[in-house]
Amino acid sequence: MPSRVVLEICVESTDRAIAAERGRAHRIELCSDLSCGGITPSAGLIEATRQQVRIPIHVLIRPRAGDFCYSSPEFEIMARDICAAKDLRVDGIVLGILDPKEQIDISRTRRLVDLARPLPVTFHRAFDLCRDIDGNACLEAVIQTGAARILTSAGQDRVVDGIAQIANLVRAAGDRIAIMPGGGVNAENVQQIVQQTGAPEIHASLGSADATSNTSGHEFEGRVRRVRDIVEAMR
């Protein structure tokens, strides 16, 4: 098991980012509209969150909900959004592109990875939709793009249902790319996931924002405790 496991918390609002930081998360992934799997957050949300939290912020670059096979205009939007995010002093980029055959689009992903430099890129759970995920071909394809890590549940709804395959990915990846399990991670199962996969990083979520997310102190403190419980369970 890694000596220090990094906890990333996915959030879609500034107050949830603050809660994640106070709960001692090591990093946040910032997006909008988690109910559809997340899309690119606005420049205003990125800037406001950057002003409020000190831990690293990785921003999701996804121009729309739905599949991960993008048109040329959509690809251009992704490129522009990466440049805008860099101007707003984020610390990393999260993205994923597949081709029409549900394989990793190596060429276009590499172009965005190069554009994002020197920021690291996470290839997100589009990885789980690859047709050949049961082998290592998808892993090797993402490595070719130059991405720094892969967020995955091994094609399952929950990480705990794909632990064996994630452990295989961690072994196959070695020190070439980080494997970050994500999907249904909580304080009750995170220790099992870390111990059985050997993953150096873990991804969890505070869920979709609700009408009280910015006004209820009780809700805010509850989110802080949820993150803190995961951090404590990882030790």
DOZAVO-662028 format. One record per residue: z, x, y of N, C-alpha, C in turn; residue in one letter. Coordinates in steps of 0.05 Angstrom, whole numbers, plus 5000, padded with zeros to 4 digits. Example, Ala and Ser with C-alpha at 12.3 -4.5 7.8 and 13.67 -1.06 7.14 Angstrom:
// DOZAVO-662028
515652644886515652464910515652644934a;514252574955514352734979515752585001s;
***
This chain:
// DOZAVO-662028
500050174976500050005000500050185025m;498350115045498350275069501050285082p;501750515095504350555107504750365131s;502550305145502750125168500349935167r;500949675163498849475162498549345189v;496149335199495549215225495248915222v;496548765239496248475239494648385263l;492348255258490748135278491147835278e;491547715301491847425303489547305319i;488247105307485946975320487046755339c;486246755364487146555383484846455400v;485146215412483046105428484146025456e;486346135464487446085491489246315499s;489646335525491246555535494146525527t;495146285527498046245520498446325491d;496546275474496846345446496546655442r;494946775459494847065459497547185467a;498847065487501447155495503547125473i;503346885459505146835437504747045415a;502247115409501747315388502847585396a;502647655421503747915430506747915428e;508047695437510947685435511947675407r;510247575389510947575360510547835347g;509548035362509148315353506648355337r;504648185342502048235330500948495342a;499248635327498148885336495548855352h;494248625348491548585360490948285359r;489248195378488347915376485247915375i;484347705361481447635363481347385381e;479847405402479547185421476947035418l;477146775416474746605413475246335426c;473346165425473545885434472845705410s;473845465411473145255392473445335363d;475945395355476445475328475945245308l;475845005317475344775300472644795286s;470744935298468144975286467745255276c;469945405274469745675264469745885286g;469645795311469745975334467046035345g;466946045372464546135386465446325409i;463546445423464246645444465946515466t;468146635473469746525495468446585522p;469146425541468046455568469046715581s;467546805601468447045616471146995629a;471546755638474146695651476446715632g;476046615607478146635587478746925580l;476547075576476947365570478447505592i;477647465617478947605639481847525642e;482447265640485147165643486947275620a;485847295596487447395574487847695577t;485847835586486148125590488348185611r;488648015630490648055651493447995640q;493647835619496247745610497447895586q;495748025570496748165546495848455546v;497548625534497048905533495949005506r;496348845485495348925459492248905459i;490949045441488049035440486848755436p;484648705450483248445448480448495436i;479948365414477248375403476048095407h;473648085417472347835426470147755406v;470147505398468147395381465547355396l;463347455385460647415396459147235377i;459046975383457746775367456646565386r;454046545389452946365410453146075404p;453546005379453645715372455045695345r;455845445339456845385312454545365292a;455145345267453045325246452645575231g;450145625223449545855206449546115223d;449046335210449146595223446346735224f;444346575222441546665224440546585252c;440246775270439846715298436946755307y;436146595325433446615337433446855356s;431046925366430847145385432347085411s;432046845422433646785446436646795441p;437546705418440446715411441347005408e;439647175396440347455394440647585421f;438947505440439047615467441647525481e;442447275476445047185487447347355476i;447247415450449347575438449447845451m;447147965456447048225469448248215497a;447548015512448547985539451547935539r;452547775520455347725518456947975511d;455848145495457148405488457448575514i;455348585529455448745554457548625573c;457648355575459548225592462448285583a;462848265557465548315546466348605551a;464548795549465249075555466049105584k;464648965602465248985630468048875636d;468948695619471648565622473848715608l;473148955598475149145587476349045561r;474848925543475848855517475949115500v;477149095477477549325460475849325435d;474549105429472849095405471248845405g;469248835387467348615385467348515356i;467048255354466948125327464347965325v;462748015305460247875302459247885273l;457147745268455947755241453147625242g;451147755230448447635230447447655201i;446347435192445047425166442047365170l;440447435150437547375151437047105137d;434647005138434046745126434546735096p;434846975082435346975054438347005048k;440046965068442946985066443847265057e;442547455069443347735065444147845092q;445548075092446348205117443848285132i;443548205157441348295174442048565185d;441348775170442249045177441149135203i;438549095207437249195231438349085257s;438548815258439448695283442448735287r;443948735265446848795268447249075279t;445749265268445949545277445349565307r;443349415316442649415345445049325362r;446449125353448749025368451149215366l;451449335343453549535339453149765358v;450649855360450050075378450449995407d;449749745414450249655441453149635448l;454849575428457649545433459149805436a;457950025427459350285428460250355457r;462550475460464250595439466250395426p;466050135432467849945420467249905391l;469249865374468849815345467949525341p;466449485320465449215313466549125287v;467548885286468348755261466048565252t;465248595227463248405216464948185204f;464647935215466447725208465647575182h;466747345178466547215152463847095146r;461847155162459047115153458647275128a;460147485125460047655100460447475076f;462247275078462947115055460746925046d;458646895063456446715057454046865045l;454347125042452147285030451747195001c;449247194993448547104966449547294945r;449647544950450447744930453347854935d;455047684944457747784952459347884927i;458647784903460147874880459648164872d;457548284882457048564878457848724903g;457048974904457749144927455349174946n;453149034941450749064958451348974987a;452848754990453548665017455348865031c;457248975017458949175028457349415038l;455549515022453949745029452149685053e;451149435054449449355076450949355103a;453449255103455049255127455649545135v;456249715116456849995122454450115137i;452050045128449550155141449350065170q;450549845178450349755206452049915225t;454050065214455850215231458250065240g;458649815229461049665236463549805226a;465849755239468349885233469949745211a;469549485208471149335189469749075181r;470648965159469548705150471948515147i;471648285159473548065156472547885133l;474147845113473147705089475447565074t;474647345061476447225041475047235014s;473047405011471547434986470147184978a;469247024998467746784992469446544985g;472046574986473946354980474946235006q;476045995004477345865027479846015035d;481246125016483746265021483646545009r;484846725023484947005013486247014985v;488346864981489846884956488146814932v;485946664936484146594914482046814909d;481947004927479947224924481247494923g;483747514916485247764918483947984901i;483247924877482048124859479548244870a;477848064881475348164892475748324917q;477648244934478248394958479348664951i;481048684931482048944921479749124913a;477749004899475349164891473849264916n;473649084936472249174961473749394975l;476449384975478049594988477549854974v;477549854947477050094931474250204936r;472250024936469450114939468950214967a;470250094987469850185015471050455020a;473350515008474650775013475250795043g;474651035054475151075082472551035099d;470550915087468050865101468150625120r;469650425113469850185129472450045121i;473849915140476249775134475649495124a;477149405104476949125094479348975104i;478948755119481048605131481048315119m;482848255100483047985089483847785111p;482547555110483247335128482447075117g;484146875120483646605111486146495096g;487646325109489946205097492346405094g;492346605111494546805110496946695125v;499346715112501846635125504146805116n;506546745126508846915119509546895090a;508846685077509446645048507746815030e;505246865038503447005020502547275029n;503247355054502147605065503047855049v;505547855040506448095025504848124999q;504347904985502747904960499948014966q;498747914988496048004995495948305001i;497848395017497948685023498348854999v;500248784982500948934959498648944938q;497348714934495448704913492648784921q;492048794947489448884956489449174967t;491749254978491749524990490249525017g;489749295028488249275053489849385077a;488549535095489949655117490449475141p;489049245140489249055162489248765151e;490548585166490748305158490048125182i;488647915176487847725197489047455192h;490447345212491547075210490946925235a;491546665236490746495258493146315267s;493146245292495046055303493845775304l;491445745293490245475292488945395318g;487745155318486345045342488344955363s;487544985388489244895410489544595410a;491844495420492244215423493044155452d;493443895457493843805485496343925497a;498244005481500844115491500944415491t;498744545484498844835479499744995504s;499144885528499845035552502444935566n;503644725555505844595569508444585554t;508344605528510744565512512044835505s;514544875515515945115508516645125479g;517244895468517944885439515544975422h;513144875429510744955414510245255417e;510645355441510145645446512045815429f;514545755430516545915414516045885384e;515045655376514345625348512145815339g;510145855357507946035351508946325350r;510746395369511846665369513246715342v;514846525333516246555308514346585284r;512246435284510246445262509146725260r;508346845282507247115282509447315273v;511847285285513947465278514647455248r;514547215237515147185208513147335191d;510647325199508547465184509047765186i;509647865211510148145214512448235197v;514648085197516948155181516348155151e;514747965143514047935114512248165105a;510848295123509048505116510548765110m;513048785118514549045116515449085087r;
***
